[in-house]
Amino acid sequence: MTSEPTPTPAALGAPPGAEQRAAIEEALAGLDALDALPVAEHVARFDAVHAALTDALSAIDRI
């Protein structure tokens, strides 16, 4: 019986959730100048944050 080496975090590359974290940070950055945007554009910015958070929560089981 040959055993395969257990991958280490360094061998796997980016830490678990790094992709989702980056997407959340990018979406949140879109809220920085929200007060300077027309109200009609606020919905799209909040939708982007909601989508990023939803994706991150959905990915928890895959981490």
C-alpha positions as CSV (number, residue, x, y, z in Angstrom):
1,M,0.0,0.0,0.0
2,T,1.5,3.3,-1.0
3,S,0.4,6.4,0.7
4,E,0.2,9.7,-1.0
5,P,1.7,12.7,0.8
6,T,-0.8,15.0,2.4
7,P,-0.8,18.4,0.8
8,T,0.3,21.3,3.0
9,P,-1.3,24.7,2.8
10,A,1.8,26.1,1.1
11,A,1.6,23.4,-1.6
12,L,-2.0,24.2,-2.2
13,G,-1.4,27.9,-3.1
14,A,-3.7,30.6,-1.8
15,P,-5.3,30.0,1.6
16,P,-8.9,28.8,1.6
17,G,-11.4,31.5,1.0
18,A,-8.8,34.0,-0.4
19,E,-10.7,34.3,-3.7
20,Q,-14.0,35.0,-1.9
21,R,-12.3,37.5,0.5
22,A,-10.8,39.4,-2.4
23,A,-14.2,39.5,-4.1
24,I,-15.8,40.8,-0.9
25,E,-13.1,43.5,-0.5
26,E,-13.5,44.6,-4.1
27,A,-17.3,44.9,-3.7
28,L,-17.0,46.8,-0.4
29,A,-14.5,49.2,-2.0
30,G,-17.4,50.1,-4.4
31,L,-19.2,51.5,-1.4
32,D,-16.5,53.9,-0.5
33,A,-17.8,56.8,-2.7
34,L,-21.4,55.8,-2.5
35,D,-22.4,59.3,-1.2
36,A,-21.1,60.8,-4.4
37,L,-23.1,58.6,-6.7
38,P,-26.7,59.1,-7.8
39,V,-29.1,57.0,-5.7
40,A,-30.1,55.0,-8.7
41,E,-26.6,53.5,-8.8
42,H,-26.6,52.5,-5.1
43,V,-28.6,49.3,-5.8
44,A,-26.0,47.9,-8.2
45,R,-23.3,48.5,-5.6
46,F,-25.3,46.8,-2.8
47,D,-26.1,43.9,-5.1
48,A,-22.4,43.4,-5.8
49,V,-21.7,43.2,-2.0
50,H,-24.6,40.9,-1.5
51,A,-23.5,38.6,-4.3
52,A,-19.9,38.5,-3.0
53,L,-21.1,37.6,0.5
54,T,-23.5,35.0,-0.8
55,D,-20.7,33.3,-2.8
56,A,-18.4,33.3,0.1
57,L,-21.0,31.8,2.4
58,S,-21.9,29.2,-0.3
59,A,-18.2,28.2,-0.5
60,I,-17.8,27.5,3.2
61,D,-18.6,23.8,2.7
62,R,-15.9,23.5,0.0
63,I,-13.1,24.9,2.2
